Structure formats: structure tokens, C-alpha cells
């Protein structure tokens, strides 16, 4: 049996997730500076009927899109782009979701737990042309998401700006959260948008320039140091894969334009000199000493209070070494019982998995992480460095957040699923490129 050929609908999955998150913020009429206070009094998780029904509708649409992709793959008798990645993903879901949902200290079953499995499996079946469409729509959705957030600064500033933020590099500068759940998430979205714009630039130059300016502004105003560092490292990885060889030849090869080498060397010397001059001219020793003795310094030295959260996570793991607490760890009732209403997760992927899913889940996480790392490196050149950049983004975010959860679906799956579809497309392209040898064109998009 053959189904009618279509372009599929997977490219609308990630934009639909983002649109649902944006709608939730818009309808809530939140005050971003009061987010943690609302969590403390228990009102932060309340959703209106519009959002509830909207999520149900989006869930149906997402499952239909995934079902269409899976059905086409099966009926067309196609091979898996990457059997190893597919096995690792399913095994990771089984060990971190299914096992703890049944055998955890607090077992809990819900149909939402199947969504990430189905959607992720569909992403793993994507072909290179579908990958291009998915990246383009994901890029467009992020740019629109950021632009709307920036526009709301003029008409609804308290919704998108944390006016009370006082821990930034520039005193008095509000922290930009846009339509994201939190400024940290906005930093992640801006970083991802910039990587996608680089990998899949717009055909019109002026659109591309405006997208870069908007993305960089959002990244800066989100004031997420983690996102800044991650963007720098991810950009360096993409550059190394895409352009480092050509640039190095321009610097070292006498047959090339020698001016490039001179400019690069002078720029490097200027930057290094400026940094050294700043360090020498400033009394950084006394400043660091004063900061370490302050309340903010003490909080930072304890990783902003995460040592307490990790201690609780370890206690829950010790209560059930094999399967952990269960899916409900860090829900409203648990947070209230430990007196930490703002602890929505363990703020570390490994700690969270160990506490929530036990040793079984931890083993699944390690195997899955190693698989992602190996394939990201293997297909780095095939994907123009994007696989490596996305993997680094996830790995760095895993240090302080929990970006690999598969309980239901949400904005945290954005980068995760982008990486899955990129690796699947890279694997499929590698197989096709063997006979005949054809290089995948990776560059300008519509």
C-alpha cells in the first residue's frame, strides 16, 4: 500500500510547541518579576481553560504529524536512518520514563508520557529534505517568537521584562524574558535561533541582518551567562567545522592574501592587550574578595543554593536506588513538602535523572549521551557543524538545567528534537552519499 506523497507535517511540530508556550504567557498576563513569588504561593502553575483546550488541540495535531511520518516510513519500506540512535533514544525513554513510572517509589502513569516517544521517533525518520524544512520553520518560529517579545517591551513591559533584576553586569538593566517561561529559557531560544540563522541563512540579506541583530539583542538582554558561554562555544565549534581550514590557509599560505593574516594577528594582539590592561588597571583581587564575602558571593559559591536541591535529590535516590522517586518528583506537592517552592527540577540533568529515575535511568542517560556525542562528532561535517553545536548546547545546559526530560512535551524539547532530526538527516545523507558520492548542499534557505 502506498500513501500519497506529501512534504509531511513534521516541520510544524516545533513551531506548534513554541506557539503554545507563547500563548500561555500572553493569556496569563504575568508579571515576570513576580514569577518566583507566584511559585511560592502556589499560583504559578494555574492554567485557564483556553490553554488547557489549546494544549489538547496541539497534542492531537502533533500526534497526527508524527503518525503521518511513521506511516509513510513503514508503508514505503524505508530503512532507519540511524538504527543506533533510534535504539539509544527508545532505550533512554524506557529507562527514564517507563520504568520509573511503574516501579518508582511514587509510580504514576499518564498518556502524556508517550508524546515525547512518538514525536522523537518520528523525528528520527526524517529525510534530508524534511530536515531542511524542519530547520527553516524552527528558525522562523524562533525569530518571530523573539520579535514579538521585543515588541511587547513597549506595550506590556512587565510581561516580558524582569524590572527587579539586580544581578546583571549592567546595574538597573531589566532582564528580558520575552514570551519564554523564564529569561534563562529566552537565552537558550536566542542562542538556538542564531545557530539556525547561521546554518540556514535567509535568502534576503536585509532579513538575515535584522534576524542577527534581533537574536543578539535578545541573547544579551536575557542576561543568561550560561547562554552567553554556550553560544560562544557552540559558535566556535561550528566555525571550526565550517571555516577554520580555509581561514588557517589564508593566514599561513604565502600564496593567499597576506593581509588576512596581518589583520587576524593584530586583532588578537589588540584583544589580548586590552584584557591584560583591564586586569592590571582594575583592583580585581579586592573586588573578588569583597564579592566572596557578600550574600551574592556566598550564594554563588554554593551554586545559587543548588547544593540543597542536590542533597534532597540524593536522598530520594537513596530511597529507591534502582528506579528513583518517580515522574512526580519536583511537582507542586513535593516542592511544598520540602519547603522549596522554586525547585522545579534538580538543576542538573544527571542529578535529576538519578533522583527521578534511579540507577536504571542514569545508565540510560549515560548511554544516550555517549551516543549523541559520538554521532554529533561523526556527522559534524555532513551537517555543517550544526550537530556538534546543538550537542554542545544541550551538554552545557545539562550542567545547570534538565533539557533531556521526556515526560510530555514542551519548550525544553526544542533543541533536543533539533539535534535528533539533524543526526538522523546526517546519517541518511551519509548513506546516500556512498553511492554515488554526492555532497549535501547546506546553506541558504528561503
KEPANU-959120 format. One record per residue (C-alpha): residue in three letters; x, y, z. Coordinates in steps of 0.5 Angstrom, whole numbers, plus 2048, in hexadecimal, padded with zeros to 3 digits. Layout:
ALAXYZ;...
//
This chain:
UNK800800800;UNK8038077FE;UNK80080D801;UNK8008147FD;UNK8078177FD;UNK80781E801;UNK80C822804;UNK80A82080B;UNK808824811;UNK80E823816;UNK81082A814;UNK80A82D818;UNK80C82981F;UNK81182D822;UNK80D834820;UNK807831823;UNK80A830829;UNK80D837829;UNK80783A828;UNK80383682D;UNK808839832;UNK808840830;UNK800840830;UNK80183D837;UNK805843839;UNK800848835;UNK7FA846838;UNK7FD84583F;UNK7FE84D83F;UNK80484B844;UNK809850848;UNK81084D846;UNK81385084C;UNK80E84C851;UNK80F84584E;UNK812842854;UNK80D845858;UNK807842855;UNK80B83B855;UNK80C83C85D;UNK80483E85E;UNK802838859;UNK7FF83C854;UNK80583C84E;UNK80283584C;UNK7FB83784B;UNK7F8837843;UNK7F2839840;UNK7ED83583C;UNK7F0838836;UNK7F7836837;UNK7F482F839;UNK7F082E833;UNK7F583182F;UNK7FA82C831;UNK7F6827830;UNK7F5829828;UNK7FC82A827;UNK7FD82382A;UNK7F9820825;UNK7FC82481F;UNK803822822;UNK80181A822;UNK7FE81B81B;UNK80481E818;UNK80881881C;UNK80481381A;UNK804815812;UNK80B815812;UNK80C80E815;UNK80680B811;UNK80A80E80B;UNK81080B80D;UNK80D80480E;UNK809803808;UNK80F806804;UNK813800807;UNK819805808;UNK81F80480D;UNK820807813;UNK82580D812;UNK82980B818;UNK82780581C;UNK82C806822;UNK82980D823;UNK82280A823;UNK823804828;UNK82780982C;UNK82180E82C;UNK81C80982E;UNK820806833;UNK82180C836;UNK81A80D836;UNK818806839;UNK81D80783F;UNK81C80E841;UNK81480F840;UNK81180883F;UNK815804845;UNK81480A84A;UNK80D80B848;UNK80C80484A;UNK81180284F;UNK813808852;UNK81180A85A;UNK80B80E857;UNK80980B851;UNK80580F84C;UNK80280D845;UNK800812840;UNK7FF812839;UNK803819838;UNK809815839;UNK808811833;UNK80881882F;UNK81081982F;UNK81181282D;UNK80C812827;UNK80F819825;UNK816818826;UNK815811822;UNK81281581C;UNK81881A81C;UNK81D81481C;UNK81A812815;UNK81B819812;UNK81E81980B;UNK82381F809;UNK81E823805;UNK81982280B;UNK81F824810;UNK82082B80C;UNK81882C80C;UNK81882B814;UNK81E82F815;UNK81B835811;UNK815835814;UNK81883481B;UNK81D83A819;UNK81783E817;UNK81383D81D;UNK81883F822;UNK81984581E;UNK81284781E;UNK812845826;UNK81884A827;UNK815850823;UNK80E84F827;UNK81184F82D;UNK81685582C;UNK80F859829;UNK80C858830;UNK81185B833;UNK80E862831;UNK807860833;UNK80785B838;UNK80E85B83B;UNK80C858842;UNK80A85183E;UNK81185183A;UNK81685483F;UNK818853846;UNK81885A849;UNK81B85884F;UNK82185484D;UNK827857850;UNK82D85184F;UNK82F853848;UNK835856845;UNK83285D844;UNK82E86084A;UNK827861849;UNK82685E843;UNK82085A843;UNK820852841;UNK81D85083A;UNK81984A83A;UNK81484C834;UNK80F846834;UNK813841836;UNK81283E83D;UNK818841840;UNK81E84583E;UNK82283F83E;UNK81E83C839;UNK81E842835;UNK825842835;UNK82583B832;UNK82083D82D;UNK82484282A;UNK82A83E82A;UNK827839826;UNK82483E821;UNK82B841820;UNK82E83A81F;UNK82883881A;UNK82983F816;UNK83083E815;UNK82F837813;UNK82983880F;UNK82984080D;UNK82384480A;UNK824845802;UNK82384C803;UNK829850806;UNK82585580A;UNK82085080D;UNK82784C80F;UNK82A852812;UNK824854816;UNK82384D819;UNK82A84D81B;UNK82985481F;UNK823852822;UNK82684B824;UNK82C84E827;UNK82885382B;UNK82384E82E;UNK82984A830;UNK82D850833;UNK826853837;UNK82584C839;UNK82B84C83E;UNK82C84583E;UNK83384483F;UNK83283D83D;UNK82F83E837;UNK835843835;UNK83A83E837;UNK836839833;UNK83583D82D;UNK83D83F82D;UNK83F83782D;UNK83A835828;UNK83B83A823;UNK843838824;UNK841831822;UNK83D83381C;UNK84383881A;UNK84883281B;UNK84482D817;UNK842832811;UNK847837810;UNK84D836814;UNK85183280F;UNK85083880A;UNK85283D80F;UNK85883A811;UNK85A83980A;UNK859841809;UNK85E84280F;UNK86383D80D;UNK86483C806;UNK868842803;UNK8648417FC;UNK85E8437FF;UNK85C84B801;UNK86184C807;UNK85D852809;UNK85884D80C;UNK85E84A811;UNK860851813;UNK859853815;UNK85884D819;UNK85E84D81D;UNK85D85581E;UNK856854820;UNK85984E825;UNK85E852828;UNK859858829;UNK85485482D;UNK859850831;UNK85D857833;UNK85685A834;UNK854855839;UNK85B85583C;UNK85B85C83D;UNK85485C840;UNK856857845;UNK85C85B847;UNK858861848;UNK85385F84C;UNK85485C853;UNK851855851;UNK854852858;UNK85085685D;UNK84A856858;UNK84984F858;UNK84B84E860;UNK845853861;UNK84084F85D;UNK842849860;UNK84084C867;UNK83A84E864;UNK83384B865;UNK83384A85D;UNK83A84785D;UNK838842862;UNK83284085E;UNK83783F858;UNK83C83B85C;UNK83683685E;UNK834836856;UNK82E83B858;UNK82B83685D;UNK82B830859;UNK82F82C85E;UNK82982C862;UNK82582985C;UNK82A82485A;UNK82A822861;UNK823821861;UNK82481D85A;UNK82981885D;UNK824817863;UNK81F81585E;UNK82381185A;UNK82680D860;UNK81E80B862;UNK81E80885B;UNK825806858;UNK822802852;UNK81C807850;UNK81C80D854;UNK816811856;UNK812811850;UNK80F81684B;UNK80C81B850;UNK81381D853;UNK813825854;UNK80C825853;UNK80882A857;UNK80682685D;UNK80D82385D;UNK81082A85D;UNK80C82D862;UNK80D827867;UNK815828867;UNK814830867;UNK817832861;UNK81183485C;UNK816837857;UNK81A830856;UNK81682E850;UNK81C82984E;UNK823827851;UNK82682C84C;UNK82B82784A;UNK829821845;UNK82D81C848;UNK82A81D84F;UNK82381E84D;UNK823817849;UNK82781484F;UNK821816853;UNK81B81584F;UNK81D80F84B;UNK82280C84F;UNK82980884D;UNK825805848;UNK82380C845;UNK82A80E846;UNK82D808842;UNK82880A83C;UNK82A81183D;UNK83281083C;UNK83180B836;UNK82C810833;UNK831816834;UNK837812831;UNK83381082B;UNK83181782A;UNK83881A82B;UNK83B814826;UNK836816821;UNK83781D821;UNK83E81D820;UNK83D81881A;UNK83881C817;UNK83B823818;UNK83E824811;UNK83882180E;UNK833826812;UNK83882C811;UNK83A82C818;UNK83282C81B;UNK83282581E;UNK838827822;UNK83682E824;UNK82F82B826;UNK83282682A;UNK83782B82E;UNK83082F82F;UNK82D829833;UNK833827836;UNK83582E839;UNK82D82F83B;UNK82D82883F;UNK83282B844;UNK82D82F847;UNK82682D844;UNK823827842;UNK82282783A;UNK821820839;UNK81B81E83C;UNK81681A838;UNK80F81B83D;UNK80A81E838;UNK80D823833;UNK80F82B834;UNK814830832;UNK81982C835;UNK819827830;UNK81A82C82A;UNK82282C82A;UNK82182482C;UNK81D823826;UNK821827821;UNK827823823;UNK82381D822;UNK82181F81B;UNK828821819;UNK82B81B81B;UNK826817817;UNK82781B811;UNK82E81B811;UNK82E813812;UNK82981380C;UNK82E817808;UNK834813809;UNK83180D807;UNK82E810800;UNK8358147FF;UNK83980D7FF;UNK83680B7F8;UNK8368107F5;UNK83B8157F8;UNK83681B7F9;UNK8388217FE;UNK832823801;UNK83082B800;UNK83082E806;UNK82F836806;UNK82A83B804;UNK82383A806;UNK81C83D804;
//
